[in-house]
Amino acid sequence: PVVLVSRQEAYAVGAHVVVAPITTRVRHIATHVDVGEREGVPRTSAVNCGLLLTLTPGELIEPLGALGTAKLEELDEALKFALGLE
């Protein structure tokens, strides 16, 4: 599973979207965001913002869940840290 991190507008016009993979190896580091059942992920996991990937929209199958406002803010901070944007 992955979390979509591209701008919303990119999904309609882009040939690729940027995603961050979800891993069950939870390490509590600045580039990880913890997720679990509340976000639709069946096991305690982490979004790895230190390993961004590109996929074609056709490689995306179906949504598992969604991130709430607080998790989106954590994701923003983890992405900023991973990309050196702070």
N, CA, C and O atoms as a Tinker XYZ file with bonds, in Angstrom:
   344  protein
     1  N      0.819000   -1.203000    0.000000    73     2
     2  CA     0.000000    0.000000    0.000000    64     1     3
     3  C      0.860000    1.263000    0.000000    63     2     4     5
     4  O      2.018000    1.254000    0.417000    81     3
     5  N      0.261000    2.338000   -0.477000    73     3     6
     6  CA     0.968000    3.619000   -0.584000    64     5     7
     7  C      0.035000    4.752000   -0.169000    63     6     8     9
     8  O     -1.183000    4.586000   -0.099000    81     7
     9  N      0.639000    5.906000    0.104000    73     7    10
    10  CA    -0.115000    7.142000    0.328000    64     9    11
    11  C      0.195000    8.069000   -0.838000    63    10    12    13
    12  O      1.359000    8.287000   -1.175000    81    11
    13  N     -0.841000    8.609000   -1.447000    73    11    14
    14  CA    -0.661000    9.542000   -2.556000    64    13    15
    15  C     -0.176000   10.876000   -2.009000    63    14    16    17
    16  O     -0.784000   11.428000   -1.092000    81    15
    17  N      0.914000   11.399000   -2.564000    73    15    18
    18  CA     1.434000   12.681000   -2.089000    64    17    19
    19  C      1.497000   13.743000   -3.183000    63    18    20    21
    20  O      1.875000   14.881000   -2.904000    81    19
    21  N      1.139000   13.405000   -4.409000    73    19    22
    22  CA     1.086000   14.401000   -5.485000    64    21    23
    23  C     -0.034000   15.400000   -5.211000    63    22    24    25
    24  O     -0.979000   15.112000   -4.476000    81    23
    25  N      0.089000   16.562000   -5.810000    73    23    26
    26  CA    -0.995000   17.551000   -5.733000    64    25    27
    27  C     -2.250000   16.951000   -6.360000    63    26    28    29
    28  O     -2.157000   16.163000   -7.302000    81    27
    29  N     -3.400000   17.311000   -5.853000    73    27    30
    30  CA    -4.669000   16.790000   -6.350000    64    29    31
    31  C     -4.806000   16.991000   -7.861000    63    30    32    33
    32  O     -5.313000   16.116000   -8.563000    81    31
    33  N     -4.354000   18.138000   -8.357000    73    31    34
    34  CA    -4.472000   18.438000   -9.786000    64    33    35
    35  C     -3.662000   17.476000  -10.651000    63    34    36    37
    36  O     -3.990000   17.277000  -11.821000    81    35
    37  N     -2.625000   16.885000  -10.102000    73    35    38
    38  CA    -1.747000   16.000000  -10.875000    64    37    39
    39  C     -2.442000   14.714000  -11.292000    63    38    40    41
    40  O     -2.069000   14.112000  -12.299000    81    39
    41  N     -3.439000   14.286000  -10.543000    73    39    42
    42  CA    -4.085000   13.012000  -10.851000    64    41    43
    43  C     -4.862000   13.068000  -12.159000    63    42    44    45
    44  O     -5.015000   12.049000  -12.832000    81    43
    45  N     -5.346000   14.229000  -12.522000    73    43    46
    46  CA    -6.132000   14.358000  -13.746000    64    45    47
    47  C     -5.265000   14.546000  -14.984000    63    46    48    49
    48  O     -5.668000   14.160000  -16.081000    81    47
    49  N     -4.081000   15.131000  -14.825000    73    47    50
    50  CA    -3.294000   15.484000  -16.006000    64    49    51
    51  C     -1.955000   14.765000  -16.117000    63    50    52    53
    52  O     -1.379000   14.708000  -17.203000    81    51
    53  N     -1.454000   14.222000  -15.029000    73    51    54
    54  CA    -0.118000   13.635000  -15.049000    64    53    55
    55  C     -0.102000   12.180000  -15.481000    63    54    56    57
    56  O     -1.063000   11.440000  -15.273000    81    55
    57  N      1.012000   11.787000  -16.089000    73    55    58
    58  CA     1.200000   10.392000  -16.466000    64    57    59
    59  C      1.685000    9.569000  -15.282000    63    58    60    61
    60  O      1.610000    8.341000  -15.296000    81    59
    61  N      2.185000   10.255000  -14.255000    73    59    62
    62  CA     2.679000    9.589000  -13.050000    64    61    63
    63  C      2.231000   10.365000  -11.818000    63    62    64    65
    64  O      1.990000   11.570000  -11.877000    81    63
    65  N      2.125000    9.653000  -10.709000    73    63    66
    66  CA     1.818000   10.287000   -9.429000    64    65    67
    67  C      2.906000    9.907000   -8.437000    63    66    68    69
    68  O      3.508000    8.838000   -8.541000    81    67
    69  N      3.152000   10.785000   -7.479000    73    67    70
    70  CA     4.159000   10.527000   -6.454000    64    69    71
    71  C      3.464000    9.902000   -5.248000    63    70    72    73
    72  O      2.415000   10.368000   -4.803000    81    71
    73  N      4.072000    8.836000   -4.732000    73    71    74
    74  CA     3.508000    8.130000   -3.586000    64    73    75
    75  C      4.597000    7.865000   -2.555000    63    74    76    77
    76  O      5.788000    7.867000   -2.866000    81    75
    77  N      4.161000    7.639000   -1.325000    73    75    78
    78  CA     5.059000    7.200000   -0.257000    64    77    79
    79  C      4.569000    5.823000    0.185000    63    78    80    81
    80  O      3.391000    5.662000    0.502000    81    79
    81  N      5.452000    4.835000    0.211000    73    79    82
    82  CA     5.021000    3.486000    0.590000    64    81    83
    83  C      4.690000    3.385000    2.077000    63    82    84    85
    84  O      5.229000    4.118000    2.907000    81    83
    85  N      3.799000    2.465000    2.384000    73    83    86
    86  CA     3.468000    2.153000    3.770000    64    85    87
    87  C      4.199000    0.867000    4.133000    63    86    88    89
    88  O      4.134000   -0.122000    3.404000    81    87
    89  N      4.893000    0.890000    5.263000    73    87    90
    90  CA     5.662000   -0.264000    5.720000    64    89    91
    91  C      5.188000   -0.707000    7.101000    63    90    92    93
    92  O      4.737000    0.113000    7.901000    81    91
    93  N      5.291000   -1.993000    7.373000    73    91    94
    94  CA     4.964000   -2.489000    8.711000    64    93    95
    95  C      6.166000   -2.377000    9.643000    63    94    96    97
    96  O      6.064000   -2.683000   10.831000    81    95
    97  N      7.290000   -1.945000    9.114000    73    95    98
    98  CA     8.490000   -1.736000    9.936000    64    97    99
    99  C      8.442000   -0.315000   10.513000    63    98   100   101
   100  O      8.956000    0.627000    9.909000    81    99
   101  N      7.836000   -0.177000   11.651000    73    99   102
   102  CA     7.644000    1.122000   12.296000    64   101   103
   103  C      8.896000    1.462000   13.093000    63   102   104   105
   104  O      9.291000    0.721000   13.994000    81   103
   105  N      9.522000    2.603000   12.751000    73   103   106
   106  CA    10.787000    2.966000   13.403000    64   105   107
   107  C     10.727000    4.289000   14.159000    63   106   108   109
   108  O     11.712000    4.657000   14.799000    81   107
   109  N      9.631000    5.007000   14.113000    73   107   110
   110  CA     9.465000    6.274000   14.843000    64   109   111
   111  C     10.598000    7.254000   14.543000    63   110   112   113
   112  O     11.240000    7.776000   15.454000    81   111
   113  N     10.832000    7.493000   13.261000    73   111   114
   114  CA    11.845000    8.460000   12.837000    64   113   115
   115  C     11.150000    9.615000   12.114000    63   114   116   117
   116  O      9.973000    9.517000   11.768000    81   115
   117  N     11.872000   10.695000   11.892000    73   115   118
   118  CA    11.280000   11.933000   11.362000    64   117   119
   119  C     10.649000   11.781000    9.984000    63   118   120   121
   120  O      9.774000   12.568000    9.622000    81   119
   121  N     11.072000   10.795000    9.213000    73   119   122
   122  CA    10.519000   10.614000    7.870000    64   121   123
   123  C      9.357000    9.622000    7.840000    63   122   124   125
   124  O      8.831000    9.323000    6.767000    81   123
   125  N      8.954000    9.113000    8.990000    73   123   126
   126  CA     7.844000    8.163000    9.072000    64   125   127
   127  C      6.638000    8.797000    9.748000    63   126   128   129
   128  O      6.782000    9.620000   10.652000    81   127
   129  N      5.453000    8.410000    9.304000    73   127   130
   130  CA     4.196000    8.817000    9.932000    64   129   131
   131  C      3.449000    7.536000   10.297000    63   130   132   133
   132  O      3.113000    6.738000    9.422000    81   131
   133  N      3.194000    7.344000   11.581000    73   131   134
   134  CA     2.489000    6.149000   12.030000    64   133   135
   135  C      1.042000    6.164000   11.551000    63   134   136   137
   136  O      0.365000    7.190000   11.619000    81   135
   137  N      0.573000    5.006000   11.063000    73   135   138
   138  CA    -0.814000    4.838000   10.633000    64   137   139
   139  C     -1.304000    3.475000   11.117000    63   138   140   141
   140  O     -0.510000    2.607000   11.481000    81   139
   141  N     -2.620000    3.304000   11.113000    73   139   142
   142  CA    -3.191000    2.038000   11.562000    64   141   143
   143  C     -4.642000    1.917000   11.147000    63   142   144   145
   144  O     -5.058000    2.469000   10.128000    81   143
   145  N     -5.406000    1.192000   11.945000    73   143   146
   146  CA    -6.800000    0.917000   11.604000    64   145   147
   147  C     -7.627000    2.184000   11.405000    63   146   148   149
   148  O     -8.515000    2.221000   10.554000    81   147
   149  N     -7.339000    3.210000   12.180000    73   147   150
   150  CA    -8.093000    4.468000   12.060000    64   149   151
   151  C     -7.975000    5.060000   10.648000    63   150   152   153
   152  O     -8.901000    5.706000   10.158000    81   151
   153  N     -6.828000    4.831000   10.006000    73   151   154
   154  CA    -6.598000    5.336000    8.644000    64   153   155
   155  C     -6.944000    4.297000    7.577000    63   154   156   157
   156  O     -6.776000    4.558000    6.386000    81   155
   157  N     -7.423000    3.128000    7.991000    73   155   158
   158  CA    -7.808000    2.090000    7.040000    64   157   159
   159  C     -6.732000    1.062000    6.767000    63   158   160   161
   160  O     -6.890000    0.219000    5.884000    81   159
   161  N     -5.632000    1.119000    7.517000    73   159   162
   162  CA    -4.531000    0.162000    7.353000    64   161   163
   163  C     -4.727000   -0.937000    8.396000    63   162   164   165
   164  O     -4.832000   -0.636000    9.585000    81   163
   165  N     -4.778000   -2.205000    7.978000    73   163   166
   166  CA    -5.121000   -3.275000    8.917000    64   165   167
   167  C     -4.118000   -3.527000   10.048000    63   166   168   169
   168  O     -4.508000   -4.012000   11.110000    81   167
   169  N     -2.848000   -3.211000    9.843000    73   167   170
   170  CA    -1.814000   -3.422000   10.866000    64   169   171
   171  C     -1.147000   -2.098000   11.189000    63   170   172   173
   172  O     -1.123000   -1.187000   10.362000    81   171
   173  N     -0.608000   -1.996000   12.393000    73   171   174
   174  CA     0.172000   -0.814000   12.742000    64   173   175
   175  C      1.317000   -0.699000   11.752000    63   174   176   177
   176  O      2.084000   -1.645000   11.571000    81   175
   177  N      1.435000    0.452000   11.113000    73   175   178
   178  CA     2.395000    0.649000   10.030000    64   177   179
   179  C      2.904000    2.084000   10.055000    63   178   180   181
   180  O      2.555000    2.864000   10.940000    81   179
   181  N      3.731000    2.419000    9.075000    73   179   182
   182  CA     4.240000    3.785000    8.948000    64   181   183
   183  C      4.336000    4.155000    7.473000    63   182   184   185
   184  O      4.708000    3.332000    6.637000    81   183
   185  N      3.998000    5.394000    7.169000    73   183   186
   186  CA     4.207000    5.946000    5.832000    64   185   187
   187  C      5.671000    6.372000    5.775000    63   186   188   189
   188  O      6.119000    7.160000    6.607000    81   187
   189  N      6.413000    5.860000    4.808000    73   187   190
   190  CA     7.845000    6.152000    4.688000    64   189   191
   191  C      8.053000    7.289000    3.695000    63   190   192   193
   192  O      8.124000    7.061000    2.487000    81   191
   193  N      8.150000    8.508000    4.204000    73   191   194
   194  CA     8.342000    9.681000    3.348000    64   193   195
   195  C      9.783000    9.820000    2.871000    63   194   196   197
   196  O     10.085000   10.696000    2.061000    81   195
   197  N     10.658000    8.981000    3.355000    73   195   198
   198  CA    12.048000    8.982000    2.909000    64   197   199
   199  C     12.273000    8.135000    1.676000    63   198   200   201
   200  O     13.397000    8.045000    1.183000    81   199
   201  N     11.212000    7.509000    1.168000    73   199   202
   202  CA    11.326000    6.635000    0.001000    64   201   203
   203  C     10.171000    6.931000   -0.952000    63   202   204   205
   204  O      9.267000    6.112000   -1.113000    81   203
   205  N     10.205000    8.102000   -1.580000    73   203   206
   206  CA     9.143000    8.478000   -2.506000    64   205   207
   207  C      9.315000    7.749000   -3.830000    63   206   208   209
   208  O     10.432000    7.554000   -4.309000    81   207
   209  N      8.196000    7.352000   -4.407000    73   207   210
   210  CA     8.178000    6.603000   -5.663000    64   209   211
   211  C      7.201000    7.264000   -6.628000    63   210   212   213
   212  O      6.346000    8.048000   -6.217000    81   211
   213  N      7.333000    6.941000   -7.917000    73   211   214
   214  CA     6.332000    7.373000   -8.890000    64   213   215
   215  C      5.647000    6.142000   -9.461000    63   214   216   217
   216  O      6.284000    5.124000   -9.733000    81   215
   217  N      4.352000    6.256000   -9.635000    73   215   218
   218  CA     3.542000    5.195000  -10.222000    64   217   219
   219  C      2.651000    5.797000  -11.297000    63   218   220   221
   220  O      2.368000    6.995000  -11.278000    81   219
   221  N      2.216000    4.977000  -12.222000    73   219   222
   222  CA     1.194000    5.423000  -13.161000    64   221   223
   223  C     -0.157000    5.253000  -12.476000    63   222   224   225
   224  O     -0.301000    4.377000  -11.623000    81   223
   225  N     -1.141000    6.059000  -12.824000    73   223   226
   226  CA    -2.457000    5.901000  -12.201000    64   225   227
   227  C     -3.020000    4.487000  -12.358000    63   226   228   229
   228  O     -3.772000    4.024000  -11.500000    81   227
   229  N     -2.667000    3.802000  -13.437000    73   227   230
   230  CA    -3.139000    2.438000  -13.653000    64   229   231
   231  C     -2.598000    1.433000  -12.651000    63   230   232   233
   232  O     -3.169000    0.356000  -12.481000    81   231
   233  N     -1.497000    1.778000  -11.983000    73   231   234
   234  CA    -0.928000    0.886000  -10.973000    64   233   235
   235  C     -1.640000    0.999000   -9.627000    63   234   236   237
   236  O     -1.438000    0.171000   -8.739000    81   235
   237  N     -2.464000    2.017000   -9.484000    73   235   238
   238  CA    -3.229000    2.189000   -8.248000    64   237   239
   239  C     -4.498000    1.356000   -8.350000    63   238   240   241
   240  O     -5.215000    1.428000   -9.348000    81   239
   241  N     -4.772000    0.570000   -7.322000    73   239   242
   242  CA    -5.891000   -0.368000   -7.400000    64   241   243
   243  C     -7.147000    0.193000   -6.740000    63   242   244   245
   244  O     -8.114000    0.517000   -7.430000    81   243
   245  N     -7.143000    0.310000   -5.427000    73   243   246
   246  CA    -8.311000    0.837000   -4.727000    64   245   247
   247  C     -7.868000    1.476000   -3.417000    63   246   248   249
   248  O     -6.861000    1.070000   -2.836000    81   247
   249  N     -8.608000    2.465000   -2.954000    73   247   250
   250  CA    -8.233000    3.106000   -1.693000    64   249   251
   251  C     -8.492000    2.182000   -0.501000    63   250   252   253
   252  O     -9.491000    1.465000   -0.457000    81   251
   253  N     -7.571000    2.215000    0.461000    73   251   254
   254  CA    -7.752000    1.471000    1.713000    64   253   255
   255  C     -8.436000    2.330000    2.758000    63   254   256   257
   256  O     -9.212000    1.836000    3.576000    81   255
   257  N     -8.142000    3.621000    2.724000    73   255   258
   258  CA    -8.662000    4.522000    3.741000    64   257   259
   259  C     -8.254000    5.941000    3.431000    63   258   260   261
   260  O     -7.989000    6.293000    2.282000    81   259
   261  N     -8.206000    6.754000    4.476000    73   259   262
   262  CA    -7.855000    8.163000    4.294000    64   261   263
   263  C     -7.148000    8.677000    5.538000    63   262   264   265
   264  O     -7.324000    8.151000    6.637000    81   263
   265  N     -6.349000    9.709000    5.343000    73   263   266
   266  CA    -5.667000   10.357000    6.458000    64   265   267
   267  C     -6.501000   11.544000    6.920000    63   266   268   269
   268  O     -6.976000   12.332000    6.103000    81   267
   269  N     -6.673000   11.668000    8.215000    73   267   270
   270  CA    -7.375000   12.813000    8.783000    64   269   271
   271  C     -6.481000   14.043000    8.777000    63   270   272   273
   272  O     -5.317000   13.979000    8.381000    81   271
   273  N     -7.033000   15.147000    9.216000    73   271   274
   274  CA    -6.307000   16.417000    9.211000    64   273   275
   275  C     -4.998000   16.339000    9.986000    63   274   276   277
   276  O     -3.970000   16.811000    9.502000    81   275
   277  N     -5.017000   15.758000   11.167000    73   275   278
   278  CA    -3.797000   15.675000   11.986000    64   277   279
   279  C     -2.729000   14.827000   11.301000    63   278   280   281
   280  O     -1.550000   15.183000   11.318000    81   279
   281  N     -3.132000   13.709000   10.699000    73   279   282
   282  CA    -2.161000   12.847000   10.007000    64   281   283
   283  C     -1.625000   13.537000    8.755000    63   282   284   285
   284  O     -0.453000   13.374000    8.415000    81   283
   285  N     -2.467000   14.302000    8.067000    73   283   286
   286  CA    -1.990000   15.046000    6.898000    64   285   287
   287  C     -0.942000   16.078000    7.300000    63   286   288   289
   288  O      0.028000   16.300000    6.576000    81   287
   289  N     -1.139000   16.705000    8.454000    73   287   290
   290  CA    -0.142000   17.659000    8.947000    64   289   291
   291  C      1.165000   16.943000    9.290000    63   290   292   293
   292  O      2.245000   17.462000    9.008000    81   291
   293  N      1.076000   15.752000    9.899000    73   291   294
   294  CA     2.275000   14.958000   10.184000    64   293   295
   295  C      2.972000   14.565000    8.882000    63   294   296   297
   296  O      4.199000   14.593000    8.792000    81   295
   297  N      2.174000   14.199000    7.875000    73   295   298
   298  CA     2.731000   13.830000    6.570000    64   297   299
   299  C      3.464000   15.018000    5.955000    63   298   300   301
   300  O      4.563000   14.859000    5.425000    81   299
   301  N      2.866000   16.204000    6.020000    73   299   302
   302  CA     3.517000   17.415000    5.504000    64   301   303
   303  C      4.875000   17.624000    6.168000    63   302   304   305
   304  O      5.864000   17.905000    5.491000    81   303
   305  N      4.922000   17.487000    7.491000    73   303   306
   306  CA     6.176000   17.689000    8.224000    64   305   307
   307  C      7.214000   16.632000    7.856000    63   306   308   309
   308  O      8.391000   16.953000    7.688000    81   307
   309  N      6.793000   15.388000    7.731000    73   307   310
   310  CA     7.720000   14.317000    7.366000    64   309   311
   311  C      8.269000   14.517000    5.953000    63   310   312   313
   312  O      9.448000   14.267000    5.702000    81   311
   313  N      7.413000   14.970000    5.032000    73   311   314
   314  CA     7.869000   15.243000    3.665000    64   313   315
   315  C      8.847000   16.413000    3.641000    63   314   316   317
   316  O      9.868000   16.351000    2.955000    81   315
   317  N      8.548000   17.470000    4.376000    73   315   318
   318  CA     9.460000   18.613000    4.448000    64   317   319
   319  C     10.821000   18.183000    4.979000    63   318   320   321
   320  O     11.857000   18.581000    4.448000    81   319
   321  N     10.811000   17.368000    6.029000    73   319   322
   322  CA    12.066000   16.892000    6.607000    64   321   323
   323  C     12.822000   16.028000    5.595000    63   322   324   325
   324  O     14.024000   16.208000    5.395000    81   323
   325  N     12.117000   15.092000    4.959000    73   323   326
   326  CA    12.752000   14.176000    4.010000    64   325   327
   327  C     13.360000   14.906000    2.819000    63   326   328   329
   328  O     14.400000   14.500000    2.302000    81   327
   329  N     12.713000   15.979000    2.386000    73   327   330
   330  CA    13.159000   16.708000    1.203000    64   329   331
   331  C     14.008000   17.936000    1.535000    63   330   332   333
   332  O     14.420000   18.667000    0.634000    81   331
   333  N     14.266000   18.162000    2.803000    73   331   334
   334  CA    15.083000   19.303000    3.209000    64   333   335
   335  C     14.417000   20.636000    2.952000    63   334   336   337
   336  O     15.087000   21.597000    2.574000    81   335
   337  N     13.116000   20.714000    3.147000    73   335   338
   338  CA    12.362000   21.935000    2.854000    64   337   339
   339  C     12.042000   22.753000    4.094000    63   338   340   341
   340  O     11.228000   23.675000    4.027000    81   339
   341  N     12.657000   22.440000    5.213000    73   339   342
   342  CA    12.394000   23.192000    6.444000    64   341   343
   343  C     13.399000   24.284000    6.618000    63   342   344
   344  O     13.342000   25.026000    7.598000    81   343
